[in-house]
Amino acid sequence: MKVTVAPDSFKESLSSVEAASAIAQGVRRAAAAAEVVLVPMADGGEGTTEAIAEATGGTYHRAEVSDPLGRSIASTWGLCGDGETAVIEMARASGLELLESAERNPMLTSTCGTGEMIRAALDHGVRRIIVGIGGSATVDGGTGMAAALGVKFLDAEGRQIARCCGGSLAEIRDIDVGGLDPRIEDTEILVACDVTNPLTGPDGAARTYAPQKGATAEQTEQLEEGLCALAHLVRERLGADVLSLPGGGAAGGLGAGLVAFLGARLQSGVETVMDAVRLPEKMAGSDLVITAEGRLDWQSAFGKTVAGVATAAWEQGIPVVALAGSLGQGYDHIYEQGVCAAFPILDRPMPLDAALAEARPLLARAAESVMRLWLAARGGVDE
């Protein structure tokens, strides 16, 4: 019997690598003879660097970068086993979780640190960069990132804007890409994105996400106007139309900025990770696939890890079981994606902090129960 284990991370609790290990432990307690293949997953957000680096035999590299408010921090990016592909999580430089609640203000935050991480990878001689863009603290249209790589944004007087952030979008009157790092031209940049929101409009970067990042209603409209103006200027100066680009609104418009300024290509986050870790190849011949994430709800069916893993398994005729810390409203939509059954891992009522602390043994016990039920359905055979 072959069982493939392909979970996402459990936020604030387990990395995808740790989650995979816990599930494997439970599987082996029920089916000691089973071949268990571990493929930690992600969808472009938290855990993307670790999932891809671990799967490819890669390494981790430190970089001193700017946090969303411009303070110097130590961050990490991954280098795949091929020695030519870098994996960057923008959240490790420009993420919301890097800020205290009182510091969250997308008028002041910038993606500059993400650009600095890209530059650090270029300094290492990579030829391909995968950028995961989940969890941002920013709504700057990627201007901070671009400025860190040599793009100049000019005000009405022709002066370079000193610090590009959400609040400076309204000041931009011209764009000079003459100083863009020339290594970008010879580097393939893939953007792992798990949303399809456009840059502007009711579903855009500002109106959908800015309030979650600390913006007031007035600031949200200022950011919306700034992003609209930036998109029109990008089309006029650079010939790139990012106004309605699916995924352009991801990470406060960083999706659009990576396309406009670096010539990047937006891709489904989970599909990007699946390709990088060779999930379809590794799951071939499996009798069962077990996937997992912290919470399953209606969003899980749209571009998230569980749906992506289930689709890949369905294409090979392999049944999939999903485990989750909790099952939220609309979680049953994942059955339409190929998931056969979904189970919460909690085995008794408990407060959230206890559930987070006990996630590993809870996940292992749930996986063991799944395997025991699976074996019973097969006639109790552990091959």
C-alpha positions in Angstrom: 0.0 0.0 0.0 1.3 3.5 -0.9 0.0 6.6 0.8 1.0 10.1 -0.2 0.9 12.8 2.5 0.6 16.3 1.1 -0.5 18.9 3.7 -0.3 22.6 3.9 0.9 24.3 7.1 -1.3 24.9 10.1 -1.0 28.6 10.8 0.6 29.5 14.1 1.1 25.8 14.8 2.8 23.5 12.4 4.8 24.0 9.2 3.8 21.9 6.2 6.9 19.7 6.9 5.9 19.2 10.5 2.3 18.5 9.5 3.4 15.9 7.0 5.6 14.2 9.6 2.7 14.1 12.1 0.3 12.6 9.5 2.9 10.0 8.5 3.3 9.0 12.1 -0.4 8.3 12.4 -0.5 6.4 9.1 2.3 4.1 10.2 0.7 3.4 13.5 -2.3 1.9 11.7 -0.4 0.5 8.6 3.2 -0.3 9.5 3.9 -1.9 6.2 2.6 1.1 4.1 5.0 3.0 1.8 4.4 6.6 3.0 5.6 9.4 0.7 5.8 12.9 2.2 5.3 15.9 0.0 4.8 19.1 2.2 2.8 21.6 0.3 1.8 25.3 0.1 -0.2 27.6 -2.1 2.2 30.6 -2.4 1.7 31.9 1.1 3.3 30.8 4.4 5.4 27.7 4.0 6.1 28.0 0.3 9.9 28.5 0.7 10.2 25.5 3.1 8.0 23.2 1.0 9.9 23.8 -2.2 13.4 23.9 -0.7 12.8 20.7 1.3 11.3 18.8 -1.7 14.2 19.7 -4.0 17.1 19.2 -1.6 17.6 23.0 -1.4 19.2 25.3 1.0 18.3 28.4 3.0 20.0 31.8 2.8 19.8 34.8 5.1 19.3 38.4 3.8 19.2 41.7 5.6 16.1 43.5 4.3 13.6 46.2 5.2 10.4 45.3 7.0 7.1 47.0 5.9 8.0 50.1 7.8 11.6 50.3 6.6 13.3 48.8 9.6 16.2 46.4 9.0 15.4 42.7 9.7 17.0 39.3 9.1 15.0 37.3 6.6 15.4 34.0 4.7 14.9 32.8 1.2 15.3 29.4 -0.4 17.6 28.0 -3.1 16.3 24.9 -4.9 18.5 21.9 -5.4 19.2 22.9 -9.0 21.2 25.8 -7.7 19.4 28.1 -10.1 15.9 28.6 -8.7 15.2 30.9 -5.8 12.0 30.8 -3.7 10.9 34.0 -1.9 8.0 34.6 0.4 7.2 38.3 0.3 5.6 37.9 3.7 9.0 37.3 5.2 10.0 40.9 4.3 6.7 42.8 3.7 4.2 40.7 5.7 1.4 41.7 8.0 2.7 39.4 10.8 5.9 41.4 11.0 4.0 44.3 12.5 2.2 44.9 15.8 -1.5 45.7 15.5 -0.9 49.4 16.2 1.7 49.6 13.4 -0.5 48.3 10.6 -1.2 51.1 8.2 -1.0 50.5 4.4 -0.5 54.2 3.8 2.9 53.8 5.4 3.9 50.2 4.5 6.1 49.3 1.5 7.2 46.2 -0.5 10.8 47.5 -0.6 12.0 44.5 1.5 10.6 42.1 -1.1 12.7 43.9 -3.8 15.7 43.6 -1.6 15.1 39.8 -1.2 14.9 39.5 -5.0 18.2 41.4 -5.3 19.8 39.1 -2.8 18.7 36.1 -4.9 20.1 37.8 -8.0 23.4 38.3 -6.2 23.5 34.6 -5.7 23.4 34.0 -9.5 19.9 32.5 -9.8 18.2 32.3 -13.2 14.6 31.7 -12.0 12.7 33.2 -9.0 9.5 32.0 -7.6 7.8 34.7 -5.5 5.0 33.7 -3.1 2.8 36.7 -2.4 0.5 35.8 0.4 0.2 37.6 3.7 1.2 41.2 2.8 1.0 44.3 5.0 1.1 46.5 1.9 -1.0 48.3 -0.7 1.7 50.0 -2.8 1.2 48.4 -6.1 4.7 46.9 -5.9 6.3 50.3 -6.2 8.5 49.7 -3.2 9.7 46.4 -4.6 10.4 48.0 -8.0 12.3 51.0 -6.4 14.5 48.6 -4.5 15.5 47.1 -7.9 16.3 50.5 -9.5 13.0 51.8 -10.9 12.5 55.5 -10.2 9.1 57.0 -9.4 8.9 60.7 -10.0 6.6 63.4 -8.6 5.1 66.4 -10.4 8.4 68.3 -10.1 10.4 65.4 -11.6 12.0 64.5 -8.2 12.4 60.9 -7.2 10.1 59.8 -4.5 12.2 59.0 -1.5 10.2 56.1 -0.1 7.5 54.3 -2.1 4.6 53.2 0.0 0.8 53.2 -0.2 0.6 56.9 0.7 3.1 57.9 -2.0 1.0 56.5 -4.8 -0.9 59.8 -5.2 2.4 61.6 -5.8 3.6 59.5 -8.7 3.6 61.4 -12.1 6.2 59.5 -14.0 8.2 56.2 -14.1 11.8 55.8 -15.1 12.8 52.1 -15.6 16.2 53.0 -17.0 18.0 52.0 -13.8 16.2 48.6 -13.4 18.7 45.9 -12.4 19.8 44.5 -15.8 19.9 41.0 -14.4 16.1 41.0 -14.3 16.0 40.7 -18.1 17.7 37.3 -18.0 15.7 36.0 -15.0 12.4 34.1 -15.2 10.1 35.3 -12.5 7.1 33.3 -11.5 4.5 34.6 -9.1 2.7 32.1 -6.9 -0.7 33.6 -6.2 -3.7 32.1 -4.5 -6.3 34.8 -5.4 -7.6 36.3 -8.7 -8.6 39.7 -7.5 -7.9 42.6 -10.0 -5.9 45.6 -9.0 -8.8 48.0 -8.6 -12.6 48.0 -8.2 -14.9 46.5 -5.6 -12.8 43.3 -5.6 -9.5 45.0 -5.9 -6.4 45.4 -3.7 -7.6 48.4 -1.8 -11.3 47.9 -1.2 -11.1 44.2 -0.5 -7.9 44.0 1.6 -6.8 47.4 2.8 -9.2 47.5 5.7 -7.8 44.1 6.9 -4.3 45.7 6.9 -5.3 48.7 9.1 -6.7 51.3 6.6 -9.6 53.5 7.4 -12.5 54.0 5.0 -11.0 57.3 3.8 -7.5 55.8 3.4 -9.0 52.8 1.5 -10.4 55.2 -1.1 -7.1 57.1 -1.3 -5.3 53.9 -2.0 -7.9 52.9 -4.6 -7.4 56.2 -6.4 -3.6 55.8 -6.2 -3.7 52.3 -7.7 -6.0 53.5 -10.5 -3.6 56.3 -11.3 -0.6 53.9 -11.2 -2.2 51.5 -13.5 -3.0 54.2 -16.1 0.6 55.5 -15.9 2.0 52.0 -16.3 0.0 51.5 -19.4 1.0 54.9 -20.8 4.8 54.6 -20.0 5.5 50.9 -20.0 2.7 49.5 -22.3 1.6 47.0 -19.7 -2.2 46.7 -19.0 -2.5 45.6 -15.4 -5.8 47.3 -14.5 -8.0 44.1 -14.8 -5.2 41.5 -14.6 -6.5 38.5 -12.6 -4.4 38.3 -9.5 -3.0 41.8 -10.1 -4.6 42.9 -6.8 -2.8 40.2 -4.8 -0.6 41.4 -2.0 -1.8 45.0 -2.3 -1.1 45.1 -6.0 2.3 43.5 -5.8 1.0 41.0 -8.4 0.4 43.8 -10.9 3.8 45.4 -10.0 5.8 42.3 -10.6 4.2 41.9 -14.0 4.5 45.5 -14.9 8.0 46.2 -13.7 9.8 42.8 -13.8 7.9 41.1 -16.6 6.8 38.3 -14.2 4.2 35.7 -14.9 1.3 35.1 -12.5 0.4 31.5 -11.7 -1.9 29.6 -9.4 0.1 29.3 -6.2 -0.7 25.7 -5.5 0.0 24.7 -9.1 3.3 26.4 -9.0 4.3 24.6 -5.8 2.9 21.2 -7.1 5.1 21.6 -10.2 8.2 22.6 -8.2 7.9 19.7 -5.8 6.7 17.2 -8.6 3.6 16.2 -6.6 1.8 14.4 -9.5 4.9 12.3 -10.2 5.4 11.4 -6.5 1.8 10.5 -5.9 1.6 8.2 -8.9 0.6 4.7 -7.9 -0.8 5.7 -4.5 -3.7 4.0 -3.0 -4.6 7.0 -0.9 -3.7 10.7 -0.6 -4.0 12.5 2.7 -3.9 16.3 2.6 -4.6 18.9 5.4 -4.7 22.5 6.4 -5.6 24.6 9.4 -9.1 25.4 8.4 -11.4 24.2 5.6 -14.2 26.5 4.5 -15.8 27.8 1.3 -12.5 29.4 0.2 -10.7 26.1 0.3 -12.2 25.1 -3.0 -10.7 28.1 -4.8 -7.0 27.9 -5.5 -6.0 26.5 -2.0 -3.7 23.6 -1.3 -6.4 21.0 -0.5 -8.3 21.7 -3.7 -5.1 21.6 -5.8 -3.9 18.3 -4.3 -7.4 16.8 -4.7 -7.5 17.8 -8.4 -4.1 16.3 -9.0 -5.1 13.1 -7.3 -8.4 12.9 -9.1 -6.7 13.1 -12.4 -4.9 9.8 -11.5 -7.9 8.2 -10.0 -6.6 8.3 -6.4 -9.0 9.0 -3.5 -8.2 11.9 -1.2 -9.0 12.5 2.5 -8.6 16.0 4.0 -7.9 16.7 7.6 -8.3 20.2 9.2 -8.0 22.0 12.5 -11.6 23.1 11.9 -14.4 22.8 9.3 -15.9 26.1 8.5 -19.0 27.2 6.6 -19.1 25.8 3.1 -16.2 23.4 3.5 -18.2 20.7 1.7 -17.5 22.5 -1.6 -14.2 20.7 -1.5 -16.0 17.5 -2.4 -16.7 19.0 -5.8 -12.9 19.2 -6.2 -12.3 15.5 -5.7 -12.0 15.2 -1.9 -13.8 12.0 -0.8 -14.1 12.9 2.9 -13.0 15.7 5.3 -12.5 15.4 9.1 -11.6 17.8 11.9 -8.7 16.7 14.0 -10.0 17.9 17.3 -11.1 14.9 19.5 -12.7 16.9 22.3 -13.8 20.5 23.1 -10.7 22.7 23.8 -9.7 26.4 23.6 -7.8 27.6 20.6 -4.5 28.0 22.4 -4.7 24.3 23.5 -5.6 23.2 20.0 -2.6 25.0 18.6 -0.3 23.5 21.2 -1.5 20.0 20.6 -1.8 20.1 16.9 0.9 17.5 16.2 -0.6 14.7 18.3 -4.1 15.6 17.3 -3.1 15.4 13.6 -1.3 12.1 14.1 -4.3 10.6 15.9 -6.7 11.8 13.2 -4.5 10.3 10.5 -4.3 7.0 12.4 -8.2 6.9 12.6 -8.4 7.6 8.8 -6.1 4.7 8.0 -7.8 2.3 10.4 -11.2 3.2 8.7 -9.5 2.8 5.2 -8.1 -0.6 6.1 -11.5 -1.7 7.5 -13.1 -0.7 4.2 -10.5 -2.7 2.3 -11.1 -5.8 4.5 -8.5 -5.1 7.0 -5.6 -5.6 4.6 -2.3 -3.8 5.2 -0.2 -4.4 2.2 
